[in-house]
Amino acid sequence: MATMYDTIELKIPAKPEFVSLGRLAVSGVASRIGFSFEAIEDLKIAISEAITNAVKHAFSEEDSGEIQITFSIYEDKLEVRVTDEGKSFDLEKRKAEIGPYEEESDADMLRVGGLGLFLIEALMDDVELHYDNGVSVVMTKYIEEKQVEGNAKIIST
């Protein structure tokens, strides 16, 4: 089990104009702990998608709430938790509605909506969803240098 060093929490209104604040925060935290430029860009896209999903799906326009973002810094990774306390949605049902992505598909024909979670899963090393008085998306990204080093050993043996 990796040692946790620090936890940083940020609460933002569940409004589209605050998505950029989440991006800035993850960029600052990830830069501080040594992530590469490319990994930071992946983190920024993933957190944008998670916050945008919470804004779109968790609250009605009359009942906008808060989104809590928690950054947990470990020795070898960053864990980002985006939590809303809005209405929940069924991920498996949503995935079934969208259908599988096929490489042969024309990008213009991809159905809109729900692709955010697929994108998050593609950019992050681990993604978990928790349903408890809302939805929490927990995204983990390992510090790239260690991850690449580990993968190189596996490939070379």
N, CA, C and O atoms as a DFTB+ gen file, in Angstrom:
628 C
 N C O
     1  1       0.850      -1.187       0.000
     2  2       0.000       0.000       0.000
     3  2       0.886       1.238       0.000
     4  3       1.801       1.356       0.816
     5  1       0.616       2.143      -0.904
     6  2       1.411       3.367      -1.033
     7  2       1.133       4.313       0.137
     8  3       0.021       4.365       0.663
     9  1       2.144       5.042       0.523
    10  2       2.020       6.008       1.606
    11  2       1.395       7.296       1.083
    12  3       1.831       7.841       0.069
    13  1       0.349       7.788       1.796
    14  2      -0.263       9.060       1.418
    15  2       0.483      10.174       2.130
    16  3       0.753      10.091       3.328
    17  1       0.815      11.221       1.378
    18  2       1.532      12.355       1.944
    19  2       0.603      13.507       2.308
    20  3       0.610      13.967       3.449
    21  1      -0.180      13.968       1.374
    22  2      -1.027      15.135       1.601
    23  2      -2.374      14.953       0.928
    24  3      -2.515      14.202      -0.037
    25  1      -3.372      15.667       1.467
    26  2      -4.700      15.714       0.863
    27  2      -5.098      17.178       0.725
    28  3      -4.941      17.972       1.652
    29  1      -5.610      17.514      -0.444
    30  2      -6.061      18.881      -0.726
    31  2      -7.521      18.775      -1.149
    32  3      -7.866      17.947      -1.993
    33  1      -8.374      19.606      -0.571
    34  2      -9.794      19.581      -0.917
    35  2     -10.232      20.928      -1.475
    36  3      -9.785      21.983      -1.026
    37  1     -11.115      20.863      -2.462
    38  2     -11.632      22.061      -3.111
    39  2     -13.121      21.844      -3.349
    40  3     -13.524      20.812      -3.886
    41  1     -13.939      22.820      -2.949
    42  2     -15.374      22.759      -3.238
    43  2     -15.703      23.875      -4.201
    44  3     -15.331      25.031      -4.000
    45  1     -16.421      23.496      -5.270
    46  2     -16.806      24.495      -6.278
    47  2     -18.307      24.399      -6.522
    48  3     -18.895      23.335      -6.326
    49  1     -18.934      25.489      -6.946
    50  2     -20.340      25.408      -7.342
    51  2     -20.469      24.511      -8.577
    52  3     -19.594      24.498      -9.442
    53  1     -21.568      23.767      -8.644
    54  2     -21.807      22.862      -9.780
    55  2     -22.309      23.662     -10.975
    56  3     -23.455      23.524     -11.403
    57  1     -21.422      24.500     -11.499
    58  2     -21.743      25.356     -12.639
    59  2     -20.613      25.257     -13.654
    60  3     -19.447      25.136     -13.277
    61  1     -20.952      25.307     -14.938
    62  2     -19.933      25.131     -15.982
    63  2     -18.759      26.102     -15.874
    64  3     -17.633      25.744     -16.220
    65  1     -19.002      27.322     -15.402
    66  2     -17.926      28.311     -15.357
    67  2     -16.832      27.978     -14.342
    68  3     -15.798      28.646     -14.311
    69  1     -17.050      26.941     -13.502
    70  2     -16.041      26.585     -12.512
    71  2     -15.219      25.354     -12.907
    72  3     -14.335      24.936     -12.158
    73  1     -15.504      24.772     -14.077
    74  2     -14.729      23.619     -14.555
    75  2     -13.252      23.996     -14.669
    76  3     -12.378      23.200     -14.325
    77  1     -12.975      25.206     -15.149
    78  2     -11.582      25.631     -15.342
    79  2     -10.819      25.710     -14.021
    80  3      -9.599      25.546     -14.005
    81  1     -11.517      25.958     -12.920
    82  2     -10.862      25.997     -11.621
    83  2     -10.339      24.609     -11.238
    84  3      -9.254      24.480     -10.671
    85  1     -11.117      23.582     -11.552
    86  2     -10.659      22.208     -11.320
    87  2      -9.435      21.881     -12.159
    88  3      -8.503      21.230     -11.688
    89  1      -9.445      22.339     -13.411
    90  2      -8.296      22.117     -14.304
    91  2      -7.033      22.797     -13.758
    92  3      -5.951      22.209     -13.745
    93  1      -7.193      24.035     -13.313
    94  2      -6.048      24.773     -12.758
    95  2      -5.502      24.089     -11.507
    96  3      -4.289      23.978     -11.323
    97  1      -6.410      23.636     -10.657
    98  2      -5.988      22.991      -9.409
    99  2      -5.220      21.699      -9.683
   100  3      -4.157      21.479      -9.104
   101  1      -5.752      20.837     -10.569
   102  2      -5.066      19.579     -10.840
   103  2      -3.726      19.837     -11.523
   104  3      -2.754      19.121     -11.279
   105  1      -3.673      20.848     -12.368
   106  2      -2.415      21.191     -13.032
   107  2      -1.355      21.599     -12.005
   108  3      -0.208      21.157     -12.075
   109  1      -1.749      22.441     -11.057
   110  2      -0.812      22.892     -10.026
   111  2      -0.334      21.758      -9.143
   112  3       0.859      21.647      -8.863
   113  1      -1.261      20.912      -8.701
   114  2      -0.902      19.789      -7.820
   115  2      -0.003      18.809      -8.560
   116  3       1.032      18.398      -8.035
   117  1      -0.387      18.433      -9.774
   118  2       0.377      17.449     -10.546
   119  2       1.771      17.967     -10.897
   120  3       2.742      17.210     -10.872
   121  1       1.867      19.248     -11.221
   122  2       3.162      19.852     -11.527
   123  2       4.061      19.830     -10.288
   124  3       5.255      19.543     -10.376
   125  1       3.478      20.130      -9.161
   126  2       4.224      20.184      -7.892
   127  2       4.836      18.830      -7.525
   128  3       5.921      18.768      -6.946
   129  1       4.132      17.747      -7.868
   130  2       4.641      16.431      -7.461
   131  2       5.421      15.709      -8.558
   132  3       5.830      14.563      -8.374
   133  1       5.631      16.373      -9.699
   134  2       6.575      15.841     -10.681
   135  2       6.005      15.111     -11.879
   136  3       6.727      14.354     -12.529
   137  1       4.737      15.311     -12.194
   138  2       4.188      14.680     -13.390
   139  2       4.736      15.351     -14.643
   140  3       5.079      16.533     -14.629
   141  1       4.813      14.581     -15.727
   142  2       5.256      15.119     -17.016
   143  2       4.169      16.024     -17.585
   144  3       3.021      15.984     -17.144
   145  1       4.539      16.831     -18.559
   146  2       3.587      17.714     -19.231
   147  2       2.422      16.911     -19.820
   148  3       1.262      17.298     -19.684
   149  1       2.743      15.794     -20.473
   150  2       1.716      14.975     -21.110
   151  2       0.747      14.408     -20.075
   152  3      -0.464      14.405     -20.295
   153  1       1.270      13.930     -18.952
   154  2       0.418      13.374     -17.896
   155  2      -0.472      14.460     -17.293
   156  3      -1.633      14.205     -16.971
   157  1       0.065      15.660     -17.143
   158  2      -0.726      16.780     -16.616
   159  2      -1.871      17.109     -17.575
   160  3      -2.989      17.379     -17.137
   161  1      -1.597      17.086     -18.877
   162  2      -2.664      17.342     -19.851
   163  2      -3.756      16.274     -19.753
   164  3      -4.942      16.595     -19.827
   165  1      -3.365      15.006     -19.586
   166  2      -4.347      13.931     -19.414
   167  2      -5.193      14.169     -18.167
   168  3      -6.413      14.007     -18.197
   169  1      -4.544      14.552     -17.079
   170  2      -5.254      14.830     -15.825
   171  2      -6.244      15.983     -15.991
   172  3      -7.363      15.927     -15.481
   173  1      -5.829      17.018     -16.699
   174  2      -6.707      18.178     -16.914
   175  2      -7.948      17.795     -17.716
   176  3      -9.052      18.242     -17.403
   177  1      -7.775      16.976     -18.741
   178  2      -8.919      16.544     -19.543
   179  2      -9.839      15.660     -18.697
   180  3     -11.057      15.833     -18.710
   181  1      -9.250      14.715     -17.964
   182  2     -10.056      13.795     -17.155
   183  2     -10.865      14.533     -16.094
   184  3     -12.048      14.247     -15.913
   185  1     -10.241      15.483     -15.387
   186  2     -10.978      16.205     -14.348
   187  2     -12.048      17.091     -14.963
   188  3     -13.118      17.264     -14.379
   189  1     -11.776      17.654     -16.132
   190  2     -12.787      18.460     -16.822
   191  2     -14.011      17.613     -17.148
   192  3     -15.145      18.049     -16.950
   193  1     -13.779      16.408     -17.644
   194  2     -14.883      15.508     -17.986
   195  2     -15.666      15.111     -16.738
   196  3     -16.897      15.087     -16.764
   197  1     -14.962      14.796     -15.639
   198  2     -15.639      14.384     -14.403
   199  2     -16.485      15.521     -13.833
   200  3     -17.621      15.297     -13.415
   201  1     -15.942      16.729     -13.814
   202  2     -16.695      17.879     -13.293
   203  2     -17.874      18.189     -14.206
   204  3     -18.978      18.451     -13.728
   205  1     -17.646      18.160     -15.519
   206  2     -18.716      18.438     -16.476
   207  2     -19.849      17.426     -16.327
   208  3     -21.021      17.800     -16.377
   209  1     -19.509      16.135     -16.144
   210  2     -20.540      15.122     -15.922
   211  2     -21.355      15.433     -14.673
   212  3     -22.579      15.296     -14.679
   213  1     -20.682      15.851     -13.602
   214  2     -21.386      16.180     -12.364
   215  2     -22.306      17.382     -12.575
   216  3     -23.443      17.385     -12.102
   217  1     -21.826      18.386     -13.273
   218  2     -22.642      19.578     -13.536
   219  2     -23.877      19.204     -14.365
   220  3     -24.986      19.647     -14.068
   221  1     -23.676      18.386     -15.404
   222  2     -24.769      18.033     -16.323
   223  2     -25.791      17.088     -15.705
   224  3     -26.996      17.266     -15.885
   225  1     -25.310      16.084     -14.978
   226  2     -26.185      14.983     -14.577
   227  2     -26.643      15.005     -13.127
   228  3     -27.657      14.390     -12.800
   229  1     -25.929      15.691     -12.256
   230  2     -26.227      15.572     -10.833
   231  2     -27.311      16.525     -10.350
   232  3     -28.051      16.204      -9.419
   233  1     -27.409      17.679     -10.969
   234  2     -28.306      18.696     -10.445
   235  2     -29.194      19.253     -11.544
   236  3     -28.797      19.327     -12.707
   237  1     -30.403      19.646     -11.157
   238  2     -31.275      20.334     -12.107
   239  2     -30.859      21.804     -12.112
   240  3     -30.128      22.250     -11.227
   241  1     -31.322      22.549     -13.101
   242  2     -30.927      23.955     -13.195
   243  2     -31.394      24.767     -11.995
   244  3     -30.730      25.724     -11.597
   245  1     -32.539      24.389     -11.411
   246  2     -33.052      25.120     -10.251
   247  2     -32.294      24.744      -8.977
   248  3     -32.263      25.512      -8.015
   249  1     -31.692      23.570      -8.979
   250  2     -31.084      23.040      -7.763
   251  2     -29.603      22.742      -7.995
   252  3     -29.186      21.584      -7.952
   253  1     -28.814      23.781      -8.240
   254  2     -27.390      23.537      -8.432
   255  2     -26.742      23.389      -7.059
   256  3     -27.066      24.119      -6.122
   257  1     -25.844      22.457      -6.960
   258  2     -25.203      22.170      -5.680
   259  2     -23.723      22.418      -5.756
   260  3     -23.248      23.261      -6.517
   261  1     -22.995      21.660      -4.946
   262  2     -21.541      21.776      -4.893
   263  2     -20.895      20.500      -5.408
   264  3     -21.468      19.412      -5.346
   265  1     -19.703      20.672      -5.909
   266  2     -18.863      19.543      -6.301
   267  2     -17.610      19.629      -5.438
   268  3     -16.979      20.681      -5.335
   269  1     -17.263      18.505      -4.823
   270  2     -16.050      18.461      -4.014
   271  2     -14.971      17.715      -4.787
   272  3     -15.204      16.629      -5.318
   273  1     -13.802      18.309      -4.840
   274  2     -12.657      17.700      -5.512
   275  2     -11.598      17.448      -4.445
   276  3     -11.194      18.365      -3.730
   277  1     -11.155      16.205      -4.347
   278  2     -10.139      15.839      -3.365
   279  2      -8.922      15.289      -4.101
   280  3      -9.028      14.355      -4.895
   281  1      -7.779      15.878      -3.826
   282  2      -6.511      15.419      -4.397
   283  2      -5.749      14.706      -3.289
   284  3      -5.398      15.325      -2.284
   285  1      -5.487      13.412      -3.458
   286  2      -4.715      12.644      -2.490
   287  2      -3.359      12.337      -3.119
   288  3      -3.268      11.650      -4.137
   289  1      -2.321      12.856      -2.497
   290  2      -0.964      12.714      -3.033
   291  2      -0.267      11.551      -2.334
   292  3      -0.138      11.535      -1.110
   293  1       0.177      10.587      -3.123
   294  2       0.903       9.432      -2.631
   295  2       2.332       9.504      -3.141
   296  3       2.675      10.381      -3.934
   297  1       3.165       8.576      -2.681
   298  2       4.560       8.581      -3.106
   299  2       4.713       8.316      -4.600
   300  3       5.673       8.780      -5.215
   301  1       3.772       7.571      -5.192
   302  2       3.925       7.167      -6.595
   303  2       2.729       7.508      -7.483
   304  3       2.698       7.135      -8.656
   305  1       1.737       8.222      -6.922
   306  2       0.538       8.474      -7.716
   307  2      -0.239       9.655      -7.157
   308  3       0.010      10.132      -6.050
   309  1      -1.189      10.108      -7.965
   310  2      -2.147      11.138      -7.555
   311  2      -3.527      10.539      -7.736
   312  3      -3.856      10.014      -8.799
   313  1      -4.338      10.623      -6.678
   314  2      -5.711      10.168      -6.748
   315  2      -6.606      11.397      -6.690
   316  3      -6.491      12.211      -5.774
   317  1      -7.498      11.532      -7.667
   318  2      -8.400      12.676      -7.746
   319  2      -9.825      12.151      -7.621
   320  3     -10.264      11.312      -8.409
   321  1     -10.536      12.655      -6.624
   322  2     -11.932      12.249      -6.392
   323  2     -12.831      13.448      -6.664
   324  3     -12.675      14.503      -6.050
   325  1     -13.773      13.279      -7.590
   326  2     -14.754      14.317      -7.900
   327  2     -16.101      13.787      -7.411
   328  3     -16.595      12.772      -7.902
   329  1     -16.692      14.493      -6.428
   330  2     -17.904      14.027      -5.772
   331  2     -19.004      15.064      -5.873
   332  3     -18.782      16.253      -5.646
   333  1     -20.204      14.590      -6.220
   334  2     -21.375      15.459      -6.173
   335  2     -22.387      14.802      -5.244
   336  3     -22.308      13.603      -4.980
   337  1     -23.318      15.571      -4.761
   338  2     -24.373      15.024      -3.908
   339  2     -25.722      15.136      -4.600
   340  3     -26.765      15.250      -3.957
   341  1     -25.675      15.102      -5.918
   342  2     -26.900      15.200      -6.708
   343  2     -27.493      13.837      -6.956
   344  3     -27.113      12.852      -6.322
   345  1     -28.435      13.786      -7.890
   346  2     -29.081      12.517      -8.198
   347  2     -28.092      11.601      -8.907
   348  3     -27.266      12.055      -9.698
   349  1     -28.182      10.355      -8.626
   350  2     -27.270       9.361      -9.187
   351  2     -27.748       8.917     -10.562
   352  3     -28.900       9.138     -10.935
   353  1     -26.858       8.297     -11.300
   354  2     -27.248       7.691     -12.573
   355  2     -26.608       6.318     -12.650
   356  3     -25.628       6.041     -11.959
   357  1     -27.162       5.462     -13.488
   358  2     -26.715       4.082     -13.613
   359  2     -25.712       3.989     -14.764
   360  3     -26.081       4.083     -15.935
   361  1     -24.441       3.803     -14.413
   362  2     -23.378       3.772     -15.418
   363  2     -23.580       2.644     -16.425
   364  3     -23.468       2.868     -17.631
   365  1     -23.875       1.443     -15.950
   366  2     -24.003       0.313     -16.870
   367  2     -25.165       0.528     -17.843
   368  3     -25.060       0.194     -19.023
   369  1     -26.266       1.084     -17.346
   370  2     -27.403       1.389     -18.223
   371  2     -26.975       2.421     -19.270
   372  3     -27.314       2.293     -20.447
   373  1     -26.229       3.446     -18.837
   374  2     -25.778       4.501     -19.757
   375  2     -24.818       3.931     -20.805
   376  3     -24.899       4.283     -21.982
   377  1     -23.907       3.048     -20.372
   378  2     -22.973       2.430     -21.326
   379  2     -23.725       1.599     -22.356
   380  3     -23.371       1.594     -23.535
   381  1     -24.769       0.890     -21.907
   382  2     -25.566       0.066     -22.824
   383  2     -26.290       0.947     -23.841
   384  3     -26.410       0.578     -25.010
   385  1     -26.773       2.110     -23.400
   386  2     -27.455       3.029     -24.315
   387  2     -26.495       3.559     -25.375
   388  3     -26.863       3.709     -26.541
   389  1     -25.268       3.840     -24.962
   390  2     -24.277       4.408     -25.876
   391  2     -23.753       3.333     -26.823
   392  3     -23.543       3.582     -28.010
   393  1     -23.546       2.141     -26.282
   394  2     -23.019       1.050     -27.081
   395  2     -21.502       1.098     -27.125
   396  3     -20.899       2.104     -26.751
   397  1     -20.889       0.027     -27.574
   398  2     -19.427      -0.025     -27.601
   399  2     -18.845       0.879     -28.689
   400  3     -19.465       1.112     -29.727
   401  1     -17.665       1.370     -28.426
   402  2     -16.938       2.143     -29.424
   403  2     -16.197       1.156     -30.315
   404  3     -15.532       0.243     -29.826
   405  1     -16.315       1.339     -31.598
   406  2     -15.593       0.489     -32.534
   407  2     -14.676       1.365     -33.362
   408  3     -15.081       2.424     -33.842
   409  1     -13.438       0.922     -33.530
   410  2     -12.448       1.736     -34.232
   411  2     -12.870       2.096     -35.647
   412  3     -12.476       3.139     -36.168
   413  1     -13.670       1.235     -36.273
   414  2     -14.096       1.500     -37.647
   415  2     -15.166       2.586     -37.707
   416  3     -15.451       3.119     -38.780
   417  1     -15.764       2.918     -36.551
   418  2     -16.856       3.899     -36.539
   419  2     -16.354       5.270     -36.964
   420  3     -15.245       5.682     -36.625
   421  1     -17.186       5.953     -37.703
   422  2     -16.901       7.321     -38.095
   423  2     -17.063       8.206     -36.862
   424  3     -18.090       8.145     -36.187
   425  1     -16.068       9.018     -36.568
   426  2     -16.107       9.869     -35.378
   427  2     -17.332      10.773     -35.373
   428  3     -17.857      11.089     -34.305
   429  1     -17.793      11.192     -36.539
   430  2     -18.973      12.049     -36.611
   431  2     -20.242      11.307     -36.204
   432  3     -21.250      11.925     -35.861
   433  1     -20.185       9.980     -36.244
   434  2     -21.379       9.190     -35.942
   435  2     -21.440       8.775     -34.471
   436  3     -22.434       8.188     -34.044
   437  1     -20.397       9.070     -33.690
   438  2     -20.420       8.710     -32.272
   439  2     -21.546       9.459     -31.580
   440  3     -21.741      10.656     -31.792
   441  1     -22.275       8.739     -30.756
   442  2     -23.382       9.373     -30.052
   443  2     -22.864      10.302     -28.975
   444  3     -21.905       9.977     -28.274
   445  1     -23.490      11.444     -28.844
   446  2     -23.071      12.451     -27.885
   447  2     -23.604      12.074     -26.510
   448  3     -24.707      11.543     -26.381
   449  1     -22.812      12.353     -25.495
   450  2     -23.251      12.106     -24.123
   451  2     -22.696      10.799     -23.628
   452  3     -22.767       9.786     -24.324
   453  1     -22.142      10.807     -22.430
   454  2     -21.634       9.587     -21.849
   455  2     -20.230       9.232     -22.286
   456  3     -19.619       8.327     -21.716
   457  1     -19.706       9.919     -23.277
   458  2     -18.348       9.599     -23.720
   459  2     -17.307      10.075     -22.719
   460  3     -16.162       9.625     -22.756
   461  1     -17.693      10.984     -21.822
   462  2     -16.763      11.503     -20.822
   463  2     -16.141      10.403     -19.985
   464  3     -14.938      10.429     -19.722
   465  1     -16.952       9.426     -19.557
   466  2     -16.414       8.342     -18.735
   467  2     -15.476       7.445     -19.523
   468  3     -14.482       6.959     -18.983
   469  1     -15.782       7.221     -20.790
   470  2     -14.876       6.429     -21.631
   471  2     -13.540       7.160     -21.796
   472  3     -12.477       6.541     -21.766
   473  1     -13.606       8.465     -21.968
   474  2     -12.398       9.268     -22.111
   475  2     -11.576       9.247     -20.818
   476  3     -10.354       9.099     -20.853
   477  1     -12.254       9.396     -19.686
   478  2     -11.570       9.345     -18.391
   479  2     -10.859       8.003     -18.232
   480  3      -9.699       7.956     -17.824
   481  1     -11.552       6.918     -18.554
   482  2     -10.946       5.581     -18.433
   483  2      -9.737       5.422     -19.347
   484  3      -8.778       4.736     -18.995
   485  1      -9.777       6.051     -20.516
   486  2      -8.656       5.955     -21.457
   487  2      -7.440       6.750     -20.982
   488  3      -6.304       6.360     -21.256
   489  1      -7.664       7.862     -20.274
   490  2      -6.578       8.751     -19.882
   491  2      -5.953       8.414     -18.530
   492  3      -4.796       8.750     -18.274
   493  1      -6.717       7.753     -17.671
   494  2      -6.250       7.491     -16.317
   495  2      -5.795       6.044     -16.177
   496  3      -6.166       5.187     -16.979
   497  1      -4.984       5.778     -15.149
   498  2      -4.506       4.418     -14.917
   499  2      -5.558       3.559     -14.219
   500  3      -5.601       2.344     -14.416
   501  1      -6.411       4.193     -13.400
   502  2      -7.461       3.464     -12.700
   503  2      -8.636       4.417     -12.486
   504  3      -8.437       5.588     -12.162
   505  1      -9.849       3.918     -12.666
   506  2     -11.054       4.725     -12.460
   507  2     -12.063       3.885     -11.690
   508  3     -12.328       2.737     -12.047
   509  1     -12.622       4.461     -10.638
   510  2     -13.663       3.799      -9.854
   511  2     -14.838       4.749      -9.713
   512  3     -14.666       5.965      -9.625
   513  1     -16.040       4.175      -9.693
   514  2     -17.250       4.956      -9.437
   515  2     -17.857       4.468      -8.142
   516  3     -17.967       3.263      -7.913
   517  1     -18.252       5.402      -7.293
   518  2     -18.906       5.074      -6.029
   519  2     -20.232       5.821      -5.974
   520  3     -20.307       7.002      -6.311
   521  1     -21.279       5.119      -5.543
   522  2     -22.614       5.717      -5.431
   523  2     -22.990       5.748      -3.957
   524  3     -23.252       4.704      -3.359
   525  1     -23.018       6.924      -3.376
   526  2     -23.407       7.074      -1.982
   527  2     -23.832       8.524      -1.789
   528  3     -22.984       9.406      -1.657
   529  1     -25.131       8.776      -1.771
   530  2     -25.647      10.152      -1.717
   531  2     -25.066      10.991      -2.858
   532  3     -24.595      12.107      -2.635
   533  1     -25.101      10.464      -4.048
   534  2     -24.523      11.129      -5.208
   535  2     -23.528      10.198      -5.870
   536  3     -23.578       8.983      -5.678
   537  1     -22.632      10.764      -6.640
   538  2     -21.646       9.967      -7.372
   539  2     -20.244      10.501      -7.085
   540  3     -20.020      11.711      -7.071
   541  1     -19.306       9.583      -6.856
   542  2     -17.885       9.940      -6.757
   543  2     -17.146       9.224      -7.878
   544  3     -17.288       8.014      -8.055
   545  1     -16.362       9.974      -8.624
   546  2     -15.477       9.398      -9.624
   547  2     -14.074       9.500      -9.047
   548  3     -13.590      10.600      -8.780
   549  1     -13.422       8.368      -8.855
   550  2     -12.074       8.340      -8.290
   551  2     -11.116       7.954      -9.408
   552  3     -11.182       6.850      -9.949
   553  1     -10.223       8.886      -9.747
   554  2      -9.301       8.709     -10.872
   555  2      -7.872       8.666     -10.337
   556  3      -7.470       9.534      -9.562
   557  1      -7.118       7.672     -10.744
   558  2      -5.746       7.536     -10.277
   559  2      -4.790       7.606     -11.456
   560  3      -5.006       6.977     -12.492
   561  1      -3.737       8.378     -11.278
   562  2      -2.685       8.489     -12.292
   563  2      -1.352       8.265     -11.580
   564  3      -1.044       8.950     -10.605
   565  1      -0.573       7.318     -12.060
   566  2       0.751       7.058     -11.495
   567  2       1.760       8.026     -12.087
   568  3       1.642       8.439     -13.240
   569  1       2.751       8.381     -11.285
   570  2       3.790       9.278     -11.785
   571  2       4.484       8.565     -12.936
   572  3       5.009       7.462     -12.780
   573  1       4.476       9.210     -14.083
   574  2       4.809       8.566     -15.350
   575  2       6.181       7.887     -15.371
   576  3       6.317       6.787     -15.906
   577  1       7.184       8.529     -14.800
   578  2       8.529       7.968     -14.873
   579  2       8.567       6.572     -14.259
   580  3       9.179       5.666     -14.825
   581  1       7.924       6.390     -13.116
   582  2       7.916       5.081     -12.465
   583  2       7.093       4.083     -13.267
   584  3       7.462       2.914     -13.371
   585  1       5.990       4.536     -13.828
   586  2       5.124       3.659     -14.597
   587  2       5.841       3.174     -15.854
   588  3       5.785       1.989     -16.181
   589  1       6.503       4.069     -16.549
   590  2       7.233       3.710     -17.770
   591  2       8.372       2.747     -17.430
   592  3       8.609       1.775     -18.147
   593  1       9.072       3.028     -16.331
   594  2      10.171       2.168     -15.906
   595  2       9.664       0.769     -15.622
   596  3      10.289      -0.206     -16.038
   597  1       8.543       0.647     -14.920
   598  2       7.948      -0.646     -14.607
   599  2       7.511      -1.384     -15.858
   600  3       7.736      -2.588     -15.982
   601  1       6.895      -0.680     -16.775
   602  2       6.458      -1.305     -18.025
   603  2       7.642      -1.774     -18.863
   604  3       7.559      -2.811     -19.521
   605  1       8.732      -1.031     -18.849
   606  2       9.916      -1.397     -19.625
   607  2      10.486      -2.727     -19.130
   608  3      10.925      -3.559     -19.925
   609  1      10.474      -2.918     -17.802
   610  2      10.986      -4.171     -17.242
   611  2      10.115      -5.351     -17.664
   612  3      10.632      -6.423     -17.979
   613  1       8.828      -5.164     -17.672
   614  2       7.911      -6.223     -18.053
   615  2       8.113      -6.606     -19.511
   616  3       8.141      -7.791     -19.845
   617  1       8.251      -5.627     -20.368
   618  2       8.402      -5.859     -21.797
   619  2       9.730      -6.545     -22.116
   620  3       9.793      -7.403     -22.996
   621  1      10.788      -6.166     -21.400
   622  2      12.114      -6.662     -21.732
   623  2      12.390      -8.071     -21.198
   624  3      13.401      -8.666     -21.570
   625  1      11.541      -8.614     -20.352
   626  2      11.810      -9.950     -19.820
   627  2      11.226     -11.039     -20.659
   628  3      11.373     -12.216     -20.332
